[in-house]
Amino acid sequence: MVSLERLRADHAAALLAFERENREFFARSVPDRGDAYFAEFASRHEALLDEQATGGIHFHVVLDEHGALIGRANLVDVRDGAGEVGYRVGEHAAGRGVATAAVAELCRLAAGSYGLSTLTALTDLDNPASAAVLRKNGFAAVEEILIAGKPVVRHLRHLRPRCR
């Protein structure tokens, strides 16, 4: 149904188109990236690739069965066997199990390719669909915290080698 590819330089055009196409959709549930994100996209993309090369983050694009970019799935703040999961799928892919499948694949990569043992993720209280994606992938809600004054739920999953 979906596949993940590690972010590469040649993903830039498709990724920018995806972000532009879904900007309003994403802004309904997460803070907007702002105009500067789009104006400086090329240099930001290069910077992400440079940062990814250090091993502290692992960015992926989510592709459908035809190879079209329909989402993103990332591991950030990777250190000491742990990382934080982040993901987003485009409006046309929402509600079709894409996020659940992408997070499942990200878990497999985290345990197998990246050698991680613990994953965390944050969800807004007003985004139950995102919390459901995490639950379906073995995450448990562990605490409510404030980020920039907004309450969010922190989720945790301990991985076994070759999770799920």
C-alpha positions in Angstrom: 0.0 0.0 0.0 2.7 2.5 1.0 6.5 2.6 1.1 9.0 4.8 2.8 12.1 6.2 1.1 14.9 7.9 3.0 14.8 11.6 2.0 17.1 12.4 -0.9 18.0 15.5 -2.9 15.9 14.4 -5.8 12.7 14.4 -3.6 12.8 18.2 -3.3 10.4 19.1 -6.1 7.8 16.5 -5.2 8.1 17.4 -1.5 7.7 21.1 -2.1 4.6 20.4 -4.3 3.2 18.1 -1.6 3.7 20.8 1.1 2.1 23.5 -1.0 -0.8 21.4 -2.0 -1.6 20.4 1.6 -0.7 23.7 3.4 -4.2 24.6 4.3 -5.1 21.1 5.2 -2.2 20.8 7.6 -2.8 24.2 9.1 -6.2 22.9 10.3 -4.4 20.6 12.8 -0.8 21.8 13.2 0.8 25.2 13.2 1.4 26.6 9.7 5.0 26.4 8.5 4.8 30.0 7.3 5.7 31.7 4.0 9.5 31.6 4.8 9.4 27.8 4.7 8.3 27.8 1.1 10.5 30.7 0.0 13.6 29.1 1.5 12.6 25.5 0.7 15.7 24.6 -1.4 18.2 25.7 1.2 16.1 24.1 4.0 16.0 20.8 2.1 19.8 20.8 1.7 20.2 21.6 5.4 17.9 18.6 6.3 20.0 16.3 4.1 23.2 17.6 5.8 21.7 17.0 9.2 20.4 13.6 8.2 24.0 12.7 7.3 25.0 13.1 11.0 22.6 10.3 12.0 20.7 12.4 14.5 17.6 12.5 12.3 16.0 10.2 9.7 13.6 11.8 7.3 11.4 9.7 4.9 8.9 10.4 2.2 5.8 8.2 2.1 4.9 7.0 -1.4 1.7 5.3 -2.7 1.6 2.2 -4.8 2.2 4.4 -7.9 5.3 6.2 -6.4 3.5 9.4 -5.7 4.5 11.3 -2.6 1.6 11.3 -0.2 3.2 11.9 3.2 6.3 12.2 5.4 7.5 10.0 8.3 10.4 11.1 10.4 12.6 10.2 13.3 14.1 13.2 15.1 16.2 13.8 18.2 17.8 10.4 17.7 20.3 9.6 20.4 21.0 6.9 23.0 18.8 4.3 21.2 15.7 6.6 21.2 14.0 8.9 18.7 10.8 10.9 18.3 8.3 10.0 15.6 6.7 12.6 13.4 4.4 12.1 10.4 1.9 13.8 8.2 -0.1 12.6 5.2 -1.8 14.7 2.6 -5.5 15.4 2.5 -6.2 13.0 -0.4 -4.5 10.1 1.6 -6.1 10.9 4.9 -8.5 8.4 6.4 -7.2 5.5 4.3 -4.8 3.9 6.7 -1.7 5.6 5.1 -0.5 7.1 8.4 -0.9 3.8 10.3 1.0 1.9 7.6 3.7 4.6 7.4 4.3 4.6 11.2 4.4 0.8 11.1 7.1 0.9 8.5 8.9 3.6 10.4 8.9 1.4 13.5 10.4 -1.4 11.5 13.2 0.9 10.2 13.7 2.3 13.7 14.4 -1.1 15.2 16.1 -2.7 12.3 18.0 -0.2 10.2 18.6 2.5 12.9 19.0 0.2 16.0 16.6 2.2 18.2 14.9 0.7 21.2 12.5 3.4 22.2 10.2 5.8 20.3 8.2 8.7 21.5 5.6 10.8 19.7 3.5 13.9 20.6 -0.2 14.5 19.7 -2.4 17.5 20.2 -5.4 16.8 22.4 -7.6 17.9 19.6 -6.2 15.4 17.1 -7.6 12.0 18.1 -6.9 10.5 14.7 -3.1 11.0 15.2 -3.4 9.4 18.7 -5.3 6.4 17.1 -2.5 5.9 14.5 0.0 5.7 17.4 -2.2 3.3 19.4 -2.6 1.0 16.4 1.2 0.9 16.3 1.8 -0.1 19.9 2.3 3.3 21.4 0.9 4.1 24.8 -0.1 7.6 26.1 2.2 8.2 29.1 1.7 11.9 30.0 0.2 15.2 29.2 2.7 18.0 28.9 2.7 21.7 27.8 4.6 22.8 24.7 4.5 26.5 24.0 1.6 26.7 26.5 -0.5 24.1 24.6 -1.3 20.7 26.2 -0.1 17.7 24.2 0.1 14.0 25.0 3.4 12.2 24.9 3.3 8.6 23.7 5.9 5.9 24.2 6.7 2.6 22.5 9.5 0.2 23.4 10.8 -1.6 20.3 12.1 -5.1 19.9 14.4 -5.9 17.1 12.4 -5.9 13.8 9.3 -4.3 15.4 5.9 -5.2 14.1 
